[in-house]
Amino acid sequence: MHLQLDGRGPLHAQLTRALKTAVFAGRVHQGARLPATRQLARELGISRNTVLAAYEQLRAEGFVDGRVGSGSYVTPPLQALRSVRAVDAPLAPQSEFARRGRLYHDHLRIPGRRIEGVRYSFQYGVPITNPALTSAWARELAHAAAYTAPNYPMTQGLPALREAVCDYLARRRGVQAQPEDVVIVDGTQQAVSLAARVLLDAGDTAVLEEPHYSSIREALQIHGARLHTVGVDQEGLLCESLPEQGAKLVCVTPSHQFPSGVVMSLARRLELLDYAHRHGSWILEDDYDGEFRYDAQPLAALRSLDEYGRVIYVGTFSKVMFPSLRLGYVVVPAGLRGDFVNAKWQDDFGSPGIEQAALARFMVEGGFERHLRRTWKTLKERRSALLDGLNRCSAGRLEISDSHAGMHLVVWLKDRSRAEGEAFIARARSLGLGLYPIAPYYLDPPDRAGLLLGYCALSVAEIVDAVERFAACLDEF
């Protein structure tokens, strides 16, 4: 019997799937006798126990009938056979949520998805390769695995981690919060999803900066929010353009506007807080990389100025550590605590306990602060290398938005259209250079050639080589 194992999971599970596929494809007919376990084990080069486990699973599911002294015979459920051809047929969306999901999000076309086959990639969101962090994190995970209770963690998050977050925010971001104000979440994306469910009904107005982080936009659209975009200038959000009738939710990145990089001025911050107070609006402050500022001390968060209790503060460890950690936090006003914890419980009962315990210990014992200092130094060096290279090759052809913070730069090709920008990106790819357009981060993108250059994952030497290729492409263009 010819069977193809797919290499996913345990061998007995692979064999079970392969046998089902053979039945559904008609290669093994109803009533046919399966090979003896010893024979099939020899043919496939696996143990007989593996074959026995697969046959037993098939018997439990009703696909095989075992007859003592005779063997195992195929008896697939007729309903399964009749429906197998229809399983992969396209279906209409089964709910409004599913319809909006198909309309607003294509998981195969995520903005900034890595361009394959290039030597140097300025992809945003890729973490620094840091052997010291990898080793330290492995030790923390091992310790946490040995000492963390195996039962479900608290939905709101482990108290130790919430306390560590509060201490960190007070020292680094000027945010005064108590552990009961904090909800541990699976990154910024879940924080936005919880906020949408707690604060918005379908059709409610949500404000986004223009440009903005596209994943937040899609989360709000899929939830059914009516979006209103407001532009930014060198002082941040243009508060005079906020909806006069009020908005239920205003999403901002005041400490380092994404992706333009501008910092919201104190006057604009106070104006936004006053707007939220007068209209009963909620402000979602996404402080995604406020720790990394290179010309001065990091600015205090917007929430530190909030006297009205209207700011929901979101932080993440994806940028400061690595995205696969999938841990972040939300600091919520007292009146919303229960609603956010309920929404979190409905999502997943709680974030993984071992990772939370490991992170709490990493923060309390100083490993996190040491990591931040090393990362800040490394990012500053890489940013300087990129800026120096771009300034040398610009010759008046580039407009560089230097934000003095974060892990990326925005660069505009002067007097070039968006279509010309796409052609520039395609040419750069042929030279082994991965560049990414800024257009996906607009709801209504301008007809300009803009690039979002993430420099986090490239060493200084790699940045120097990459900029040489960029310059060559610019000369050709």
Sequence and secondary structure as in RCSB ss.txt:
>XXXX:A:sequence
MHLQLDGRGPLHAQLTRALKTAVFAGRVHQGARLPATRQLARELGISRNTVLAAYEQLRAEGFVDGRVGSGSYVT
PPLQALRSVRAVDAPLAPQSEFARRGRLYHDHLRIPGRRIEGVRYSFQYGVPITNPALTSAWARELAHAAAYTAP
NYPMTQGLPALREAVCDYLARRRGVQAQPEDVVIVDGTQQAVSLAARVLLDAGDTAVLEEPHYSSIREALQIHGA
RLHTVGVDQEGLLCESLPEQGAKLVCVTPSHQFPSGVVMSLARRLELLDYAHRHGSWILEDDYDGEFRYDAQPLA
ALRSLDEYGRVIYVGTFSKVMFPSLRLGYVVVPAGLRGDFVNAKWQDDFGSPGIEQAALARFMVEGGFERHLRRT
WKTLKERRSALLDGLNRCSAGRLEISDSHAGMHLVVWLKDRSRAEGEAFIARARSLGLGLYPIAPYYLDPPDRAG
LLLGYCALSVAEIVDAVERFAACLDEF
>XXXX:A:secstr
        S HHHHHHHHHHHHHHTTSS TT B   HHHHHHHHTS HHHHHHHHHHHHHTTSEEEETTTEEEE 
  HHHHHHHHHHTS    SSHHHHHHHHH  TTS TT   TT SEE  TT     HHHHHHHHHHHHHHHHHS S
S   TT  HHHHHHHHHHHHHHT     GGGEEEESSHHHHHHHHHHHH  TT EEEEEES  HHHHHHHHHHT 
EEEEEEEETTEE GGGS TT  SEEEE TTS TTT     HHHHHHHHHHHHHHT EEEEE SSTT BSSSS   
 GGGG SSS EEEEEESTTTT GGG  EEEE  GGGHHHHHHHHHHHHSSS HHHHHHHHHHHHTTHHHHHHHHH
HHHHHHHHHHHHHHHHHHHTTSEEEE  SBSSEEEEEETT  HHHHHHHHHHHHHTTEE  BSGGG SS  SSEE
EEEE TTS HHHHHHHHHHHHHHHHH 
